[in-house]
């Protein structure tokens, strides 16, 4: 049975509480925007695509039972709540793009004199609910495109060994996954020999979440410490590194979970292709380079404690950026649902594709 991290029906939203994994699988009810904001901010849900989906669906379940006296009132409600949700975790661009698109839709519906306020609400809810299936479809396309480019560039025949970082699977999306979707597709093609996942300190998304998904799907997998990557690439004949992205700048620089940058540097040293797998909604052409991406900083406690147990010396200062930026020069290709793009030519290629 596929792993389901988001359960939705009209007026009802539940998410798998990722803070409790892998020890406990428990679904958390999200009854409105405030619940959605807290779940995103506390990382009960994480992963750029999942943040956008849960954020938007939290608004859907809030407005579902409500009646509005005018389209203007509904539009103001939509705009205010979506902008508030964007503030929960600012580095991931998907929530901002989804908010802008849904606000634009609300504005267009408000101006359309042929529909009333109830019809406006129905169309807005339908657009929000459609995000779930579209994300799964996009992820499967990303998986197919990623598997194809990796197999095409192989230096030797046979199944491949892949390294991935953080969590980019069903727990970070509506289902299937981005970078982990590439791994799943390779497995479906019987071309996956082994996948290695990093622990992803300090929040351990790899050890807690990616490992959980790999065991759930019964994929051939091994967990490694973050500090083992150089040794791994030297010893284990890794065919490619595949990671996700929280935001891709116009020049191909990519923000992803902290630790991604150093893996890219090590991959370049060992001549291992380094791919970023992400939907087009993670590409922000308004950001010229990675230098302009806001990097979220997390609480010291994530570094100093594991659960309730302190592992760091009391009084030590901490620096805890949640993300780092990998320069485009270290990225072999950006895998999207519409194909694989060159990081150095990303803006021109994406613009040409959108205009075609």
N, C-alpha and C positions, 0 to 999 in steps of 0.2 A: 504494500500500500504506500503511495507517494506521501512524503512528509508534507504536512499542511501547516504552515505557520500563521496563515491568516484565514479566518472563517468569517464569511460575510453572507448575510441575507438582508433584504430590505428592512431597515430599522434596527439591525442587530450586527454588532461587530465584536469578534473575539480574536485575540492574538496569543500566540504561544509565548509565555513570559521567558525571555531568553536569559534573564538574570538567574533563573532557577536551574537552567540546563548545565550539565547533563544529568544532574542528580534527580531532578523532578521535572516531569512534563505536565505543565499546568497552563490552562488557558485563562486569560485575563479579559474581562469584559471592558470594552471601551464604549462608554455611553454618550460621549460628546467630545467637543473640541478640547476642553480642559484635560480630560483623560488622555486624549491623543497627544497633546503637547507634553504631558508628564511622561508618557510611555516612551516618546522619542527622546526627550531630554535625559531621562534616567537610563536609556539604552535597554529598556525592556523589549523594544524593537529597534533594529539598526540595519545598516546597509542602505545605500542611497535610494535604490528603487523602492524598497519596502517602506522607508520613511515617507516618501511621497504618497504611496498607496494608502498607508494607514492614516496619515495626516488628512488626506482628502476624504477618505471614507468616514473618519471621525466627524467631519462636518456633515456628511451625508446622513449619518444616523441621528445627528442632532436636529437637522431641519426636517427629517422625514415625518415626525408626528405633528409638526407645527403648521399653523395657518398664518398667512400674511395678508395684511390689508392692502398692500400695493406692491408692484414690482420693484419700485424704488427701495422700499424697506427691505425686501429680500436681497436685492443687489448689495445694499450697504452691509447687510449681515454677512453675505458671502465674502465680500472684499475684506472686511475687518477681520473675520475669523481666519481666512487663509493667510493674510499677512502676519497674523499672530503665530500661526503654525510654522511659518518660515523661520521665526526667531528661535525655535527649539534647538536646532543644530545647524548653524549657518554655512558650514563648509560644503555639505552635500548640496549640489545645485538642483537635483531632481525635484525637490519640494518647491523651490522657487519657480522653476519652469512650469510645473503643474499648476501652481497658484496663478501665475500670469495667464496661462491658457484658460483656466476656469473663470477668472475674473473677466477676461475678454469675452468669453461666452456669455457670462451674466450681463455684461454691458450690451452685447448684441441682442440678447433676448429682451432686455428692458426696452430697447428702441423699437422692437418689432410689435407694431400695433395689432397684428393679426392674432396674437396669443394673449391669454390672460395670465394672472399671477400663478394659478394652479398649474397651467400648462408649462409655464416657465420653470416651476419647481420640478415637474416631472422630467423635463428635458435636461435640467442640470443634474438631477440624480442619475439619469441614464448615462450621461457623459462620465460621471464620476465612477459609476459601477463598471463601465467598460474598461477602465484602467487595469482591472485585475486580469482579464483574459488577454488583453493586449500585451501585458508584461510577460506572461507565460509564453505567448507566441514569439515575442521578440527574443526572449531568452533561448528558446529552441533554435531560432535562426542564428543567434550568436554562437551557440554550441556547434552548429553545423559549419559555420564559417571558420571558427577557430580550429576545429578538428581538421578541416581541409587544408588550411595554411600550414599547420604544424606537420601534417603528413607529407605535404608537397615539398617542404624544405628539409626533409630527413636526409641525413648523411648515410644512413644504413637502413636496410629493410627490417621489418618486424615491429612488434609492439613497442610502445614508448614509455619512458619514465618522465613524469611531470612533477614540478614543484609549484605549490601555490601558497599564498600568504593571506592571513586573516580569513574571513568567512564571506563567500560570494555565492552561496547556494540558495536553497529554498528558504532558509532562514533570513536571507538578506534581500529577497525578492518576493514576488507573488508565487513563485515556484520554479523549479528546475535550476535556475541560477545563471550567472554570467560566466565568470572564470570557471566555477565548478560545473557550469553547464557544458563547457568545452570538455572537461574531464569526463562528465557523464556521456557525452556523445562519443568520445574515443572508446569508452567502455562498451557502448552499444555496438560500435563497429568492430569490437574485439581487437582493438588496437592499443589498449591500455595495459601495459605490463604492471605499472605501479604508480601511485601518486603519493608524494610526500607533502605533509602540511606542517607549517610552523606553529609553534605555540601562540605567537602573537602577544607577547607581553606589552603593556602590563595588564590588559583586560582579558587576555587569554581566549580571544574569540576562536583561534585555531584549535587550541586544545579542548575547549568546551563545546564549540559549535560545529566547526568543520569536521572534527573527528567524530562527533555525534552523527552527522549526516553520512559520512563515509561508512561508519559501522552500520547505520540504518540501511544503507543501500547495498551493503556487503561488497564494497569495492576493495581491491587490494591496496592497502594504505598503511603508511607509517608516520607517526608523529615525531618531529624533531624539534629541538630547542632552537630559538632564534640564532643563538651563537654558533650553531653547527652548519650554517648554510654553506660557507666556503669549503669546509671539509666535505660536505655532501656533494657539491658540484665537482670537486676534484676526484671523488672516489666512486660515484654511482652512475656515471654516464647519463646525466639528465638531458633529455631532448629539448626541453623548453621550460621556461618559467611563465606561468599565466596568473595574473592578478586582476583585481577589479579596479574601480575608480570611483571616487566621490565627486570629482570635478576634473574635467579636461579643458585646459585653456586653448585659445585659438592657435597658439604656436606648437601645440602638442605636449607641453608640460602637463604632468598629471599628478593631482593630489590623491593620495590613497593612505591607508592605515600606516601609522608610524612603523618604520622598518622596511618599507617597500624600496626606498631610495638605495639603501645599502645593499639590498639583494640585487638591484639593477646594476650597481657598480661591480659586484662580485660576478654576476652573470657575464658582463662585458669582458672581464678579465679571463674568464674560462671559455669565452666564445660560445655561450649558450644563448639562444634567442630569448628575448624578454618581451612578452606580449601583455597588453592591457585589454581586457574584455569589458565592454560597457555599452549600454544603449545610447542612442543618439541624444537622449535627454540628459546624459551626464556631460555632454560637450557644451561648453559655454563660450560661444564665439565673441561674447562681449568682454571677456577677460583676455587681454593680450598675451599674458604670460603667467607662469606659476608664481612670479613675484607678487602678483596682485590677488592671489587667492587667500582669503581669510583662513587662518589655521586655528581651529578650536583648541583651547588648553583645558585639560581636565583636572579634577581635584588631586591633591597630593596623595590622598588616601589610597587611590588606585595603585600607587607604587609602593606605599609603605606597609600595606596590609594585604593579606590573602584571607578573605572572609573577615572574621573577627580577630585573626592572629596577626600581630605586628611582625614584619620580617626585616624592617629597616631600623637603624639606630634612631632613637628619639632625638629630635632636635635637628636632624639633617634637612637641609634645603632640597627641594625637588623641582624639576622642570618636566612637565608632562604634556607635551603637544600630542594631540590625538592623531595627527596626520603629518606626512612630509610630502615634499614635491620631488618627483622624479623628472629630470630634464628630458626633453624630447629626444635628444641625441643618444640616450641610452635605451630607447624603446624601439623594438623591431617593427611593431605594427599595432594599430588600435583596432580591435575586432568589434564590430557593431552588427546589428541585425541587418544592415544594408551592405555589408562587405567589410573588407579590411583596408584601413586607410593608412597612408604614410604619415607619421607624426609631423615631419618637416613640411608636408604639403597639406596638412589637415584642413586649414581654413579654405583654401582654394578648392580642394576636392569636395568638401562638405557643401560649400556654397554652390558649386556646379551641380552637385547631386540634387540639392533642394530646388534649384531653378529648372532642372530638366523636366 
